[in-house]
Amino acid sequence: MFKLFETQEDRLRLLNMLRTSGYKVRMHAYEYFVRNRYFVAFIHLMPSNRLAVIRGFRWNLKEFEDNVERLKSLIKRIDPNIKVEVQVD
């Protein structure tokens, strides 16, 4: 049986949830580039490890901090048991 986010259906579901939440998103397989006013975050899914990494950038730290909990909640709506790491570069 597939883990959540291993199937394209689950990854497209997250893409649609991000877009309906008002974000501009570009998806590449297991990676999402998320924009709001500016570039907000990079999300990398690793379904085999049940892990998602949300990475923000110091040059737009305020917008990242304003949105990171919302991004985490959207991911957890699909897989409540996934571990979400937050990083800032």
Biopython code that builds the backbone (N, CA, C, O; Angstrom):
import numpy as np
from Bio.PDB.StructureBuilder import StructureBuilder

atoms = [
    (1, "MET", "N", (0.836, -1.187, 0.000)),
    (1, "MET", "CA", (0.000, 0.000, 0.000)),
    (1, "MET", "C", (0.878, 1.247, 0.000)),
    (1, "MET", "O", (1.922, 1.280, 0.651)),
    (2, "PHE", "N", (0.454, 2.257, -0.724)),
    (2, "PHE", "CA", (1.196, 3.499, -0.814)),
    (2, "PHE", "C", (1.025, 4.336, 0.442)),
    (2, "PHE", "O", (-0.039, 4.338, 1.062)),
    (3, "LYS", "N", (2.084, 5.045, 0.810)),
    (3, "LYS", "CA", (1.983, 6.033, 1.878)),
    (3, "LYS", "C", (1.398, 7.311, 1.274)),
    (3, "LYS", "O", (1.502, 7.553, 0.072)),
    (4, "LEU", "N", (0.789, 8.110, 2.127)),
    (4, "LEU", "CA", (0.253, 9.373, 1.640)),
    (4, "LEU", "C", (1.382, 10.193, 1.021)),
    (4, "LEU", "O", (2.523, 10.141, 1.482)),
    (5, "PHE", "N", (1.066, 10.926, 0.008)),
    (5, "PHE", "CA", (1.970, 11.771, -0.775)),
    (5, "PHE", "C", (2.834, 10.975, -1.743)),
    (5, "PHE", "O", (3.531, 11.582, -2.556)),
    (6, "GLU", "N", (2.823, 9.640, -1.695)),
    (6, "GLU", "CA", (3.542, 8.876, -2.711)),
    (6, "GLU", "C", (2.777, 8.898, -4.029)),
    (6, "GLU", "O", (3.374, 8.820, -5.103)),
    (7, "THR", "N", (1.469, 9.002, -3.944)),
    (7, "THR", "CA", (0.672, 9.027, -5.163)),
    (7, "THR", "C", (0.540, 10.460, -5.679)),
    (7, "THR", "O", (0.508, 11.419, -4.908)),
    (8, "GLN", "N", (0.467, 10.573, -6.963)),
    (8, "GLN", "CA", (0.315, 11.891, -7.578)),
    (8, "GLN", "C", (-0.996, 12.543, -7.140)),
    (8, "GLN", "O", (-1.069, 13.766, -7.015)),
    (9, "GLU", "N", (-2.012, 11.748, -6.912)),
    (9, "GLU", "CA", (-3.308, 12.275, -6.491)),
    (9, "GLU", "C", (-3.198, 13.098, -5.204)),
    (9, "GLU", "O", (-3.764, 14.187, -5.108)),
    (10, "ASP", "N", (-2.470, 12.574, -4.222)),
    (10, "ASP", "CA", (-2.293, 13.301, -2.958)),
    (10, "ASP", "C", (-1.463, 14.565, -3.147)),
    (10, "ASP", "O", (-1.750, 15.596, -2.538)),
    (11, "ARG", "N", (-0.437, 14.490, -3.985)),
    (11, "ARG", "CA", (0.399, 15.668, -4.225)),
    (11, "ARG", "C", (-0.381, 16.752, -4.969)),
    (11, "ARG", "O", (-0.206, 17.940, -4.697)),
    (12, "LEU", "N", (-1.239, 16.348, -5.903)),
    (12, "LEU", "CA", (-2.080, 17.322, -6.603)),
    (12, "LEU", "C", (-3.144, 17.897, -5.675)),
    (12, "LEU", "O", (-3.537, 19.056, -5.812)),
    (13, "ARG", "N", (-3.601, 17.088, -4.741)),
    (13, "ARG", "CA", (-4.561, 17.577, -3.747)),
    (13, "ARG", "C", (-3.939, 18.694, -2.909)),
    (13, "ARG", "O", (-4.584, 19.708, -2.643)),
    (14, "LEU", "N", (-2.685, 18.505, -2.496)),
    (14, "LEU", "CA", (-1.988, 19.563, -1.748)),
    (14, "LEU", "C", (-1.814, 20.798, -2.631)),
    (14, "LEU", "O", (-2.027, 21.920, -2.173)),
    (15, "LEU", "N", (-1.437, 20.603, -3.867)),
    (15, "LEU", "CA", (-1.300, 21.727, -4.801)),
    (15, "LEU", "C", (-2.590, 22.529, -4.878)),
    (15, "LEU", "O", (-2.564, 23.757, -4.794)),
    (16, "ASN", "N", (-3.706, 21.850, -5.035)),
    (16, "ASN", "CA", (-4.999, 22.540, -5.124)),
    (16, "ASN", "C", (-5.372, 23.226, -3.818)),
    (16, "ASN", "O", (-5.942, 24.317, -3.834)),
    (17, "MET", "N", (-5.058, 22.605, -2.694)),
    (17, "MET", "CA", (-5.347, 23.224, -1.405)),
    (17, "MET", "C", (-4.527, 24.500, -1.220)),
    (17, "MET", "O", (-5.038, 25.501, -0.719)),
    (18, "LEU", "N", (-3.260, 24.464, -1.622)),
    (18, "LEU", "CA", (-2.425, 25.656, -1.531)),
    (18, "LEU", "C", (-2.985, 26.773, -2.418)),
    (18, "LEU", "O", (-3.050, 27.930, -2.005)),
    (19, "ARG", "N", (-3.381, 26.416, -3.623)),
    (19, "ARG", "CA", (-3.917, 27.427, -4.544)),
    (19, "ARG", "C", (-5.242, 28.000, -4.062)),
    (19, "ARG", "O", (-5.456, 29.209, -4.155)),
    (20, "THR", "N", (-6.133, 27.162, -3.550)),
    (20, "THR", "CA", (-7.411, 27.687, -3.073)),
    (20, "THR", "C", (-7.245, 28.487, -1.791)),
    (20, "THR", "O", (-8.141, 29.240, -1.410)),
    (21, "SER", "N", (-6.105, 28.331, -1.120)),
    (21, "SER", "CA", (-5.800, 29.142, 0.066)),
    (21, "SER", "C", (-5.189, 30.488, -0.310)),
    (21, "SER", "O", (-4.854, 31.287, 0.565)),
    (22, "GLY", "N", (-5.048, 30.737, -1.594)),
    (22, "GLY", "CA", (-4.571, 32.041, -2.054)),
    (22, "GLY", "C", (-3.108, 32.110, -2.450)),
    (22, "GLY", "O", (-2.623, 33.177, -2.825)),
    (23, "TYR", "N", (-2.398, 30.995, -2.374)),
    (23, "TYR", "CA", (-0.985, 30.990, -2.747)),
    (23, "TYR", "C", (-0.817, 30.762, -4.245)),
    (23, "TYR", "O", (-1.648, 30.123, -4.891)),
    (24, "LYS", "N", (0.263, 31.292, -4.774)),
    (24, "LYS", "CA", (0.701, 30.960, -6.129)),
    (24, "LYS", "C", (1.728, 29.844, -5.948)),
    (24, "LYS", "O", (2.670, 29.986, -5.167)),
    (25, "VAL", "N", (1.551, 28.747, -6.662)),
    (25, "VAL", "CA", (2.380, 27.568, -6.408)),
    (25, "VAL", "C", (2.850, 26.964, -7.713)),
    (25, "VAL", "O", (2.108, 26.891, -8.692)),
    (26, "ARG", "N", (4.087, 26.537, -7.705)),
    (26, "ARG", "CA", (4.633, 25.733, -8.797)),
    (26, "ARG", "C", (5.084, 24.416, -8.183)),
    (26, "ARG", "O", (5.824, 24.401, -7.199)),
    (27, "MET", "N", (4.638, 23.316, -8.765)),
    (27, "MET", "CA", (4.944, 21.988, -8.236)),
    (27, "MET", "C", (5.873, 21.255, -9.188)),
    (27, "MET", "O", (5.681, 21.285, -10.404)),
    (28, "HIS", "N", (6.878, 20.597, -8.631)),
    (28, "HIS", "CA", (7.790, 19.732, -9.388)),
    (28, "HIS", "C", (7.910, 18.427, -8.614)),
    (28, "HIS", "O", (8.674, 18.339, -7.653)),
    (29, "ALA", "N", (7.171, 17.432, -9.022)),
    (29, "ALA", "CA", (7.172, 16.107, -8.374)),
    (29, "ALA", "C", (6.858, 16.224, -6.887)),
    (29, "ALA", "O", (5.686, 16.317, -6.521)),
    (30, "TYR", "N", (7.868, 16.221, -6.022)),
    (30, "TYR", "CA", (7.657, 16.265, -4.570)),
    (30, "TYR", "C", (8.027, 17.623, -3.976)),
    (30, "TYR", "O", (8.174, 17.744, -2.760)),
    (31, "GLU", "N", (8.177, 18.633, -4.810)),
    (31, "GLU", "CA", (8.594, 19.959, -4.359)),
    (31, "GLU", "C", (7.582, 21.014, -4.788)),
    (31, "GLU", "O", (7.008, 20.956, -5.875)),
    (32, "TYR", "N", (7.386, 21.969, -3.904)),
    (32, "TYR", "CA", (6.445, 23.059, -4.162)),
    (32, "TYR", "C", (7.163, 24.377, -3.890)),
    (32, "TYR", "O", (7.800, 24.541, -2.851)),
    (33, "PHE", "N", (7.056, 25.303, -4.821)),
    (33, "PHE", "CA", (7.567, 26.649, -4.641)),
    (33, "PHE", "C", (6.354, 27.533, -4.384)),
    (33, "PHE", "O", (5.499, 27.690, -5.255)),
    (34, "VAL", "N", (6.281, 28.107, -3.195)),
    (34, "VAL", "CA", (5.074, 28.791, -2.737)),
    (34, "VAL", "C", (5.325, 30.292, -2.656)),
    (34, "VAL", "O", (6.284, 30.750, -2.033)),
    (35, "ARG", "N", (4.437, 31.044, -3.304)),
    (35, "ARG", "CA", (4.501, 32.511, -3.280)),
    (35, "ARG", "C", (3.218, 33.067, -2.696)),
    (35, "ARG", "O", (2.149, 32.467, -2.813)),
    (36, "ASN", "N", (3.341, 34.198, -2.079)),
    (36, "ASN", "CA", (2.200, 34.998, -1.675)),
    (36, "ASN", "C", (2.462, 36.354, -2.302)),
    (36, "ASN", "O", (2.319, 36.511, -3.515)),
    (37, "ARG", "N", (2.838, 37.322, -1.509)),
    (37, "ARG", "CA", (3.256, 38.597, -2.100)),
    (37, "ARG", "C", (4.614, 38.409, -2.768)),
    (37, "ARG", "O", (4.828, 38.831, -3.905)),
    (38, "TYR", "N", (5.528, 37.764, -2.038)),
    (38, "TYR", "CA", (6.846, 37.391, -2.544)),
    (38, "TYR", "C", (6.999, 35.890, -2.351)),
    (38, "TYR", "O", (6.051, 35.207, -1.963)),
    (39, "PHE", "N", (8.183, 35.383, -2.619)),
    (39, "PHE", "CA", (8.449, 33.966, -2.413)),
    (39, "PHE", "C", (8.353, 33.672, -0.918)),
    (39, "PHE", "O", (9.081, 34.266, -0.124)),
    (40, "VAL", "N", (7.469, 32.769, -0.532)),
    (40, "VAL", "CA", (7.220, 32.467, 0.884)),
    (40, "VAL", "C", (8.043, 31.285, 1.357)),
    (40, "VAL", "O", (8.735, 31.373, 2.372)),
    (41, "ALA", "N", (7.974, 30.176, 0.628)),
    (41, "ALA", "CA", (8.609, 28.955, 1.135)),
    (41, "ALA", "C", (8.807, 27.942, 0.017)),
    (41, "ALA", "O", (8.218, 28.025, -1.061)),
    (42, "PHE", "N", (9.651, 27.002, 0.326)),
    (42, "PHE", "CA", (9.900, 25.837, -0.499)),
    (42, "PHE", "C", (9.477, 24.639, 0.348)),
    (42, "PHE", "O", (9.941, 24.485, 1.478)),
    (43, "ILE", "N", (8.601, 23.791, -0.189)),
    (43, "ILE", "CA", (8.144, 22.595, 0.528)),
    (43, "ILE", "C", (8.688, 21.376, -0.201)),
    (43, "ILE", "O", (8.528, 21.237, -1.414)),
    (44, "HIS", "N", (9.324, 20.510, 0.545)),
    (44, "HIS", "CA", (9.848, 19.265, -0.022)),
    (44, "HIS", "C", (9.212, 18.100, 0.728)),
    (44, "HIS", "O", (9.350, 17.990, 1.946)),
    (45, "LEU", "N", (8.517, 17.234, -0.001)),
    (45, "LEU", "CA", (7.877, 16.051, 0.591)),
    (45, "LEU", "C", (8.773, 14.838, 0.431)),
    (45, "LEU", "O", (9.343, 14.609, -0.635)),
    (46, "MET", "N", (8.892, 14.064, 1.498)),
    (46, "MET", "CA", (9.627, 12.798, 1.471)),
    (46, "MET", "C", (8.706, 11.728, 2.049)),
    (46, "MET", "O", (8.853, 11.340, 3.208)),
    (47, "PRO", "N", (7.750, 11.249, 1.240)),
    (47, "PRO", "CA", (6.731, 10.338, 1.761)),
    (47, "PRO", "C", (7.286, 9.031, 2.311)),
    (47, "PRO", "O", (6.706, 8.474, 3.243)),
    (48, "SER", "N", (8.382, 8.527, 1.770)),
    (48, "SER", "CA", (8.923, 7.264, 2.287)),
    (48, "SER", "C", (9.424, 7.419, 3.719)),
    (48, "SER", "O", (9.495, 6.441, 4.463)),
    (49, "ASN", "N", (9.773, 8.650, 4.108)),
    (49, "ASN", "CA", (10.222, 8.943, 5.481)),
    (49, "ASN", "C", (9.118, 9.569, 6.324)),
    (49, "ASN", "O", (9.327, 9.876, 7.497)),
    (50, "ARG", "N", (7.925, 9.764, 5.719)),
    (50, "ARG", "CA", (6.809, 10.463, 6.386)),
    (50, "ARG", "C", (7.278, 11.825, 6.901)),
    (50, "ARG", "O", (7.048, 12.182, 8.056)),
    (51, "LEU", "N", (7.945, 12.579, 6.010)),
    (51, "LEU", "CA", (8.557, 13.849, 6.382)),
    (51, "LEU", "C", (8.256, 14.910, 5.323)),
    (51, "LEU", "O", (8.277, 14.641, 4.122)),
    (52, "ALA", "N", (7.976, 16.114, 5.799)),
    (52, "ALA", "CA", (7.860, 17.286, 4.932)),
    (52, "ALA", "C", (8.757, 18.368, 5.515)),
    (52, "ALA", "O", (8.761, 18.599, 6.725)),
    (53, "VAL", "N", (9.511, 19.024, 4.652)),
    (53, "VAL", "CA", (10.377, 20.115, 5.084)),
    (53, "VAL", "C", (9.850, 21.399, 4.449)),
    (53, "VAL", "O", (9.679, 21.486, 3.233)),
    (54, "ILE", "N", (9.595, 22.394, 5.302)),
    (54, "ILE", "CA", (9.186, 23.710, 4.821)),
    (54, "ILE", "C", (10.366, 24.638, 5.070)),
    (54, "ILE", "O", (10.771, 24.858, 6.211)),
    (55, "ARG", "N", (10.908, 25.177, 3.987)),
    (55, "ARG", "CA", (12.105, 26.007, 4.099)),
    (55, "ARG", "C", (11.767, 27.447, 3.729)),
    (55, "ARG", "O", (11.211, 27.715, 2.664)),
    (56, "GLY", "N", (12.107, 28.350, 4.610)),
    (56, "GLY", "CA", (11.952, 29.774, 4.359)),
    (56, "GLY", "C", (13.307, 30.424, 4.178)),
    (56, "GLY", "O", (14.345, 29.787, 4.352)),
    (57, "PHE", "N", (13.286, 31.685, 3.833)),
    (57, "PHE", "CA", (14.534, 32.395, 3.568)),
    (57, "PHE", "C", (14.579, 33.689, 4.365)),
    (57, "PHE", "O", (13.574, 34.389, 4.495)),
    (58, "ARG", "N", (15.752, 33.996, 4.896)),
    (58, "ARG", "CA", (15.907, 35.161, 5.768)),
    (58, "ARG", "C", (15.499, 36.470, 5.100)),
    (58, "ARG", "O", (15.008, 37.380, 5.769)),
    (59, "TRP", "N", (15.696, 36.571, 3.797)),
    (59, "TRP", "CA", (15.384, 37.836, 3.128)),
    (59, "TRP", "C", (13.883, 38.126, 3.108)),
    (59, "TRP", "O", (13.478, 39.256, 2.838)),
    (60, "ASN", "N", (13.059, 37.121, 3.390)),
    (60, "ASN", "CA", (11.611, 37.311, 3.455)),
    (60, "ASN", "C", (11.058, 36.627, 4.708)),
    (60, "ASN", "O", (10.021, 35.964, 4.667)),
    (61, "LEU", "N", (11.768, 36.802, 5.811)),
    (61, "LEU", "CA", (11.449, 36.091, 7.041)),
    (61, "LEU", "C", (10.069, 36.442, 7.586)),
    (61, "LEU", "O", (9.359, 35.556, 8.062)),
    (62, "LYS", "N", (9.680, 37.687, 7.529)),
    (62, "LYS", "CA", (8.380, 38.116, 8.072)),
    (62, "LYS", "C", (7.234, 37.393, 7.361)),
    (62, "LYS", "O", (6.343, 36.852, 8.016)),
    (63, "GLU", "N", (7.253, 37.382, 6.039)),
    (63, "GLU", "CA", (6.179, 36.714, 5.295)),
    (63, "GLU", "C", (6.194, 35.205, 5.543)),
    (63, "GLU", "O", (5.138, 34.578, 5.620)),
    (64, "PHE", "N", (7.382, 34.625, 5.668)),
    (64, "PHE", "CA", (7.496, 33.199, 5.975)),
    (64, "PHE", "C", (6.875, 32.899, 7.335)),
    (64, "PHE", "O", (6.066, 31.981, 7.463)),
    (65, "GLU", "N", (7.253, 33.671, 8.346)),
    (65, "GLU", "CA", (6.720, 33.455, 9.691)),
    (65, "GLU", "C", (5.213, 33.645, 9.745)),
    (65, "GLU", "O", (4.531, 32.960, 10.507)),
    (66, "ASP", "N", (4.688, 34.561, 8.952)),
    (66, "ASP", "CA", (3.247, 34.797, 8.910)),
    (66, "ASP", "C", (2.483, 33.644, 8.264)),
    (66, "ASP", "O", (1.282, 33.499, 8.493)),
    (67, "ASN", "N", (3.154, 32.827, 7.466)),
    (67, "ASN", "CA", (2.472, 31.790, 6.693)),
    (67, "ASN", "C", (2.833, 30.354, 7.058)),
    (67, "ASN", "O", (2.135, 29.431, 6.638)),
    (68, "VAL", "N", (3.891, 30.137, 7.819)),
    (68, "VAL", "CA", (4.380, 28.778, 8.030)),
    (68, "VAL", "C", (3.364, 27.884, 8.742)),
    (68, "VAL", "O", (3.234, 26.714, 8.380)),
    (69, "GLU", "N", (2.654, 28.385, 9.722)),
    (69, "GLU", "CA", (1.670, 27.544, 10.423)),
    (69, "GLU", "C", (0.523, 27.156, 9.497)),
    (69, "GLU", "O", (0.004, 26.043, 9.576)),
    (70, "ARG", "N", (0.141, 28.052, 8.644)),
    (70, "ARG", "CA", (-0.919, 27.749, 7.668)),
    (70, "ARG", "C", (-0.462, 26.667, 6.697)),
    (70, "ARG", "O", (-1.228, 25.761, 6.369)),
    (71, "LEU", "N", (0.782, 26.757, 6.236)),
    (71, "LEU", "CA", (1.322, 25.742, 5.334)),
    (71, "LEU", "C", (1.383, 24.386, 6.034)),
    (71, "LEU", "O", (1.023, 23.366, 5.446)),
    (72, "LYS", "N", (1.835, 24.372, 7.283)),
    (72, "LYS", "CA", (1.891, 23.122, 8.047)),
    (72, "LYS", "C", (0.497, 22.503, 8.181)),
    (72, "LYS", "O", (0.332, 21.292, 8.036)),
    (73, "SER", "N", (-0.492, 23.336, 8.456)),
    (73, "SER", "CA", (-1.846, 22.790, 8.648)),
    (73, "SER", "C", (-2.408, 22.211, 7.360)),
    (73, "SER", "O", (-3.145, 21.227, 7.405)),
    (74, "LEU", "N", (-2.079, 22.796, 6.215)),
    (74, "LEU", "CA", (-2.550, 22.248, 4.936)),
    (74, "LEU", "C", (-1.928, 20.878, 4.670)),
    (74, "LEU", "O", (-2.608, 19.963, 4.204)),
    (75, "ILE", "N", (-0.649, 20.742, 4.963)),
    (75, "ILE", "CA", (0.022, 19.447, 4.788)),
    (75, "ILE", "C", (-0.588, 18.416, 5.732)),
    (75, "ILE", "O", (-0.857, 17.284, 5.330)),
    (76, "LYS", "N", (-0.805, 18.804, 6.977)),
    (76, "LYS", "CA", (-1.337, 17.881, 7.985)),
    (76, "LYS", "C", (-2.792, 17.511, 7.730)),
    (76, "LYS", "O", (-3.261, 16.492, 8.237)),
    (77, "ARG", "N", (-3.511, 18.306, 6.961)),
    (77, "ARG", "CA", (-4.889, 17.920, 6.607)),
    (77, "ARG", "C", (-4.904, 16.658, 5.761)),
    (77, "ARG", "O", (-5.833, 15.855, 5.846)),
    (78, "ILE", "N", (-3.883, 16.489, 4.954)),
    (78, "ILE", "CA", (-3.799, 15.292, 4.112)),
    (78, "ILE", "C", (-3.198, 14.127, 4.889)),
    (78, "ILE", "O", (-3.695, 13.004, 4.813)),
    (79, "ASP", "N", (-2.131, 14.392, 5.635)),
    (79, "ASP", "CA", (-1.490, 13.338, 6.434)),
    (79, "ASP", "C", (-1.215, 13.871, 7.839)),
    (79, "ASP", "O", (-0.179, 14.495, 8.070)),
    (80, "PRO", "N", (-2.131, 13.632, 8.777)),
    (80, "PRO", "CA", (-1.960, 14.145, 10.141)),
    (80, "PRO", "C", (-0.734, 13.587, 10.863)),
    (80, "PRO", "O", (-0.275, 14.175, 11.843)),
    (81, "ASN", "N", (-0.205, 12.470, 10.396)),
    (81, "ASN", "CA", (0.917, 11.826, 11.077)),
    (81, "ASN", "C", (2.281, 12.174, 10.495)),
    (81, "ASN", "O", (3.302, 11.689, 10.982)),
    (82, "ILE", "N", (2.311, 13.006, 9.462)),
    (82, "ILE", "CA", (3.587, 13.355, 8.844)),
    (82, "ILE", "C", (4.357, 14.293, 9.771)),
    (82, "ILE", "O", (3.769, 15.154, 10.424)),
    (83, "LYS", "N", (5.661, 14.120, 9.822)),
    (83, "LYS", "CA", (6.521, 15.022, 10.584)),
    (83, "LYS", "C", (6.842, 16.201, 9.689)),
    (83, "LYS", "O", (7.237, 16.018, 8.538)),
    (84, "VAL", "N", (6.677, 17.417, 10.209)),
    (84, "VAL", "CA", (6.970, 18.620, 9.432)),
    (84, "VAL", "C", (8.121, 19.358, 10.090)),
    (84, "VAL", "O", (8.026, 19.784, 11.241)),
    (85, "GLU", "N", (9.211, 19.504, 9.344)),
    (85, "GLU", "CA", (10.360, 20.272, 9.814)),
    (85, "GLU", "C", (10.308, 21.656, 9.192)),
    (85, "GLU", "O", (9.961, 21.810, 8.020)),
    (86, "VAL", "N", (10.653, 22.657, 9.980)),
    (86, "VAL", "CA", (10.697, 24.035, 9.492)),
    (86, "VAL", "C", (12.142, 24.502, 9.561)),
    (86, "VAL", "O", (12.791, 24.387, 10.601)),
    (87, "GLN", "N", (12.642, 25.028, 8.450)),
    (87, "GLN", "CA", (14.008, 25.512, 8.383)),
    (87, "GLN", "C", (14.025, 26.896, 7.760)),
    (87, "GLN", "O", (13.172, 27.234, 6.939)),
    (88, "VAL", "N", (15.008, 27.691, 8.160)),
    (88, "VAL", "CA", (15.206, 29.009, 7.567)),
    (88, "VAL", "C", (16.654, 29.104, 7.127)),
    (88, "VAL", "O", (17.566, 28.872, 7.920)),
    (89, "ASP", "N", (16.865, 29.441, 5.880)),
    (89, "ASP", "CA", (18.223, 29.608, 5.332)),
    (89, "ASP", "C", (18.567, 31.071, 5.192)),
    (89, "ASP", "O", (19.665, 31.408, 4.749)),
]
sb = StructureBuilder()
sb.init_structure("model")
sb.init_model(0)
sb.init_chain("A")
sb.init_seg("    ")
for serial, (resi, resn, name, xyz) in enumerate(atoms, 1):
    if name == "N":
        sb.init_residue(resn, " ", resi, " ")
    sb.init_atom(name, np.array(xyz, "f"), 0.0, 1.0, " ", f" {name:<3s}", serial, name[0])
structure = sb.get_structure()
